[in-house]
Amino acid sequence: MEEFIKVETLIDHTREYINTRIDETRLKAAEKASGVIALLIARAVVNLVFLFSLFFASVAGAYGLGIWLGKMWLGFLLVAGAYFLAGCIVWAARERLLQIPVMNAIIHQLFKNDDPDEED
């Protein structure tokens, strides 16, 4: 009878251990996912602020070029041409400039070491 109680206790402890490990895994996955989402949202906000600044600086630059050249449309055309050229360069190098750094940042966030005793 005592052996049956020991086996039953062992089964209960094993079940508790497995449930605890499952809960721990879920919590770690939720922590990693929330970290990635927080990183993406923070970068999106910073990019939005940067884009607004760039937009207003571009309008001011185009307006200034237009006054300097004597033809407002030419100033705006030159600024648009500069952005088109920059866009073509970014498109040509999109994997090296955009895809790889974004993937590396997400992978680093997902697999960063949480133990302060160990190095990244």
C-alpha positions in Angstrom: 0.0 0.0 0.0 2.8 2.3 0.8 4.4 1.7 -2.6 1.2 2.7 -4.3 1.1 6.0 -2.4 4.7 6.7 -3.3 4.0 6.0 -7.0 0.9 8.1 -6.9 2.9 10.9 -5.2 5.6 10.6 -7.8 3.0 10.8 -10.6 1.5 13.9 -8.9 4.9 15.6 -8.6 5.7 14.8 -12.2 2.4 16.2 -13.4 3.0 19.4 -11.4 6.5 19.6 -12.7 5.3 19.3 -16.3 2.6 21.9 -15.8 5.1 24.3 -14.2 7.5 23.9 -17.2 4.6 24.5 -19.6 3.6 27.6 -17.7 7.2 28.8 -17.7 7.5 28.3 -21.4 4.4 30.2 -22.1 5.5 33.1 -19.9 8.9 33.2 -21.6 7.2 33.2 -25.1 4.9 36.0 -24.0 7.8 38.0 -22.7 9.8 37.6 -25.9 6.8 38.4 -28.1 6.0 41.5 -26.0 9.6 42.6 -26.2 9.6 42.3 -30.0 6.3 44.2 -30.3 7.5 46.9 -28.0 10.7 47.3 -30.0 8.7 47.5 -33.3 6.3 50.1 -31.8 9.1 52.2 -30.4 10.9 52.2 -33.8 7.7 53.0 -35.6 7.1 56.1 -33.4 10.7 57.3 -33.8 10.4 56.8 -37.6 7.2 58.7 -37.7 8.7 61.7 -35.8 11.7 61.5 -38.2 9.5 61.4 -41.2 7.5 64.5 -40.1 10.8 66.4 -39.5 12.0 65.3 -42.9 8.8 66.3 -44.6 8.8 69.8 -43.2 12.6 70.2 -43.9 11.9 69.1 -47.5 9.2 71.6 -48.0 11.3 74.3 -46.6 14.3 73.3 -48.7 12.1 73.1 -51.9 10.6 76.5 -51.1 14.1 78.0 -50.5 15.4 76.4 -53.8 12.4 77.8 -55.6 13.1 81.3 -54.3 16.8 81.0 -55.1 16.2 79.7 -58.6 13.3 82.1 -59.3 10.9 79.3 -60.2 9.0 77.6 -57.3 8.2 74.5 -59.3 11.8 73.9 -60.1 12.7 73.8 -56.4 10.1 71.3 -55.7 11.1 69.3 -58.7 14.7 69.1 -57.6 13.8 68.0 -54.1 11.5 65.3 -55.6 14.3 64.2 -57.9 16.7 63.9 -55.0 14.2 61.7 -53.1 13.6 59.6 -56.2 17.3 59.0 -56.6 17.6 58.2 -52.9 14.7 55.8 -53.2 16.3 54.0 -56.2 19.5 53.6 -54.2 17.6 52.2 -51.2 15.6 49.9 -53.4 18.7 48.5 -55.0 20.4 47.8 -51.6 17.2 47.0 -49.7 18.4 43.6 -48.5 21.6 44.9 -47.1 20.1 48.1 -45.8 16.7 47.0 -44.5 15.9 43.3 -44.5 19.0 42.0 -42.8 19.2 44.6 -40.0 15.5 44.2 -39.2 15.8 40.4 -39.1 18.9 40.7 -36.9 17.2 43.1 -34.5 14.2 40.8 -34.2 16.3 37.6 -33.7 18.5 39.4 -31.2 15.4 40.5 -29.3 14.0 37.0 -29.3 17.2 35.2 -28.3 18.9 37.7 -26.1 20.3 36.3 -22.9 18.2 37.2 -19.9 20.7 35.9 -17.3 22.9 38.8 -16.1 25.7 36.4 -15.2 26.2 35.3 -18.8 27.2 37.5 -21.7 25.1 38.2 -24.8 
